[in-house]
Amino acid sequence: MKIKVRFFASYREIAGRPEEVFELREGATLSTLISKVRSVYPKLTKLTDDLIVSVNKRYAKEDVVLKEGDEVALLPPVSGG
């Protein structure tokens, strides 16, 4: 199945693109996708400890099972005050 991943802020800079489509097996979880993203973009690994993730514009946990056509957004944590 194909899952669109959108990169935001510093993640977009590291990936060098705003989005990419990843191919996963049916029944894959968000955790599986994040591992795949990290393998393609190793520089994201150290930055994804505090990763904020949404699936179809709703915040999601890593155990969510993805479906064909889902859109996943990877957002770095917001800092400042």
Beta strands, then each sheet from edge to edge (+ up, - down):
strand 1: 2-7
strand 2: 19-23
strand 3: 52-55
strand 4: 58-59
strand 5: 71-75
sheet 1: 2+ 1- 5- 3+ 4-
end
